[in-house]
Amino acid sequence: MIVNPPYKLYEDEGDRSNQQNAIELLMDKWNFVAEDCGPQYPLDYICKRDNRYVAFVEVRVRSCSLNTYKSVICSLNKYSFGYDKGKLFNIPVLFLVKWLECGSIGYIDMMTVKTDLGMQYKDYRNDKRDVGPIVHFPINEFKLL
């Protein structure tokens, strides 16, 4: 029997801190509490308001500016997982992105935005499992906070 080792985690404490800062802005704006799903879970947060879970949130913090690229990518596995859970519980799956260079913060609902399928060919992290199908979320679909 072949056992695959667990996926590497690429987040460090600085990354988690940046994500926490971004989700806190959303919590304040929409009056909910975000619970951290933990580093091994495909999505970053599950959000609660009035003792009811109301959304999942995936958070990204990018060092570039908002208009550096035409899209933000997400692994097909993460997107598919989020989409399935959003549909199952009839809640939005938000993709929250903070662009550090310009300070912009935007979001989309993965459940409603049209995506394009793509492929991540380049192995940036020296991990062959980090290469594979992705989806592109167009920058012009993001709503800015």
N, C-alpha and C positions, 0 to 999 in steps of 0.2 A: 504494500500500500504506500502510495506517494503522499506525503504530507507537505503542503505548502507552508512556508514560514509566514507569520503574520505580516501584513503590509507595514511598511515603515511609516512612521508619523513624521511629517515634515514641519510641524509647527513647533516653535520654541515659545518660551515665556513672553517674549516681545510680541510675537504674532498673536498669541492669545490675549494679551493686554490690548493690542490694537483692535481686535475683534470685539472685546468687551466694551471698549469706548464707543465703537460704532453701534452696537446693539443698544447701549444705554440711551443714545440719541433717539432711536426708534421707540424704545420703551416710553420715554418722556413724551414723545409726540403722539403716540397712540394709546397711552395709558394701559399698558399691560406689563406683566412680569415675564421675563425670559429665563427659562431654566436651561442650563448648560447640559447638553446631551452626552458629553464626554467625548474624548478624542477618538475612540474606536467606532463611534456611531457615525453613519454617513452624513447626517445633517448636524449643524452646530447647536441650534436652540429649538425648544418648543415653547410657545408663548401662551400665557394664560391671562384671562380677564374674567372677573366675577366667578371664580372657581370653575371655569370652563376653558379647555384648550381651544385656541382660536387660530393658530398658525404654526407652521414650521419656518425656520429661517436658516439659510446658509449665508455665512458672512465671508467676504473676501476683502482684503486690504491690499491695494496695489500701489507700488512706489511711483508709477507713472502718472500722467495727467489724464483726465477724463477722455479727451479726444485723441490720445496717442494711437489707439487702435479702433477699428470699426466695430469690434465686438468684444465681449467677455466670454471666455470659454468655461465649460464645466464638463466633467467627465460624464459620459453617457450613463454609467452605472449610478452615479449620484443623482443625476436628473431623473432617471427612470425610477429609482427608489423613492425620491421625493414626490414625483408625479403619482405613483401608485398610492402612497400614503395620503396625499392630499385628496385624491379621489375617494379613497376608502372612508375617510372621516369628513369629507366635504368641507375642507379648510384650505386656505391658500398656503402655498409654499413660496415664501419670499426669498429672493436672491438680493442681498444687501451688499453693496460695494462702496468702499471708501477709497478714493484716489488721493494718495498723500501729497503728490506734487502740487496739485491745485486746491486740495482741501474739499473737493466735491464729494457728496454722498448721495447715492441713488439706489433705487430698488425697482424690481419687477416682480410680478407674480408668475412664477414658472408655469403655473397651470393655464395661463391665458396668453402668454407671449409666444408668437411663432418663432421656432428655432430652425437653424440649419444644421444638418448633420455634417460632421467633419472627422478628421483623423489627426491625432497627435503623433507625428512620426518621430520627432526628435526626443532623444532620451536626455533630458536636462539634468536629471538627478542620479545618473548611473544606476538606474533601477528599471529593468526591462518591463516590469509590471506597471510602470507609470506611463507607458505608451499605449495608446488605444483610441477607440472611438470617443468623440467629444461632441458637444452641442455648442453652437455659437448663439449668444444673445446679443442682438444689435444694440449698440450704445444709444441710438436714438429712441429706443423703447424704454429706457430707464427714466423713472420719475425722480427728479432731484428733491431732496429734503431742504 
